[in-house]
Amino acid sequence: MLNPIELPNPLQIGRNLTAREFRGTALRVSTVVGSVLFLINHGGAVMAKDMSRARWLSAGLTYMVPYCVSIHGQCSGRKRECKL
């Protein structure tokens, strides 16, 4: 029989996203990975000076995704502490 899926606590997710112990690594990962993805996805538009407001929003998300993935990876490694 399958176990029911336990949903994460939204407050705990917020605490994990801003936790000092995870933040440094997550910022380094998002800077490197986000910059590579930014160049791949938006480099041509920046060079052509064709960045719209929607594209800048997308560029911001390009950095947020690796940050969140890094936090999730760190929490998965410390599952008991993070309660994911």
N, C-alpha and C positions, 0 to 999 in steps of 0.2 A: 504494500500500500504506500502511496506517495505521501510524503509529509506536506502539510500546507505551507505555502510560501509566507514567510514572516517579513512584513514590510518594515523598512528602516524608520526610525524615529526622526522626523524632520528637524527637531531641535539638535539631535546628536549629529546629523549631517552638517548643519550649520556650524556647530562647534568644531567638527573635524576639518571643515574647509578653512577655518581661521586659526587652527591650533598652531602654536609657535613651533612645536616639535616637528610638524610636517611642512610648514610653510617654506622654509629655506630650500629644501630639495624640490618642492613643487614649483617654486619660482624659477629655479635654475632649469628644470626640465621644460617649463612652459616658455622660457626665453629662447632656449635653443631650438626645441621642436616647433614652437610657434613661429619663430623667425623663418625657419626652412619652409614651413607650410605657407606662411605669408608670401614669401618670394614666389613659390610655385603658383599659388592661387591669385595673387594680386600684383605681382611684380610688373607684369605688362601694363596693367592699368595705371600703376604709379608712374612708370616711365612715360606713358602717353598722357599723363595728367588727366586721367579719366576716372578719378575716384569720386563716386557719388556718396551721399550720406548712407545709403543702404550698404554700399561696399565697405565703408569704414566700420559699420556695425558688424558686418561679417568678419572683417579683419580683427576686431576685438574678440569675437567668439573663437577665432583661430588660435588665440592665446589662452582663452579660458578652458577649452577642451583638454589640452595637455595638462593644465594645472589640475583640473578635476580628476583626470585619469591617474595622475601621479598621487594625489591624495588617496584615491580609492585603492591604489596598489599598496601604498604604505599602510593603510588601515587593514587591508586583507592580510598583510603580513603580521599584524598585531590584532587579530580578530577579537580576542578577549577584551582588549582595552577599548577598541572602537565601537563594539556592539553593532556592527553592520548587519 
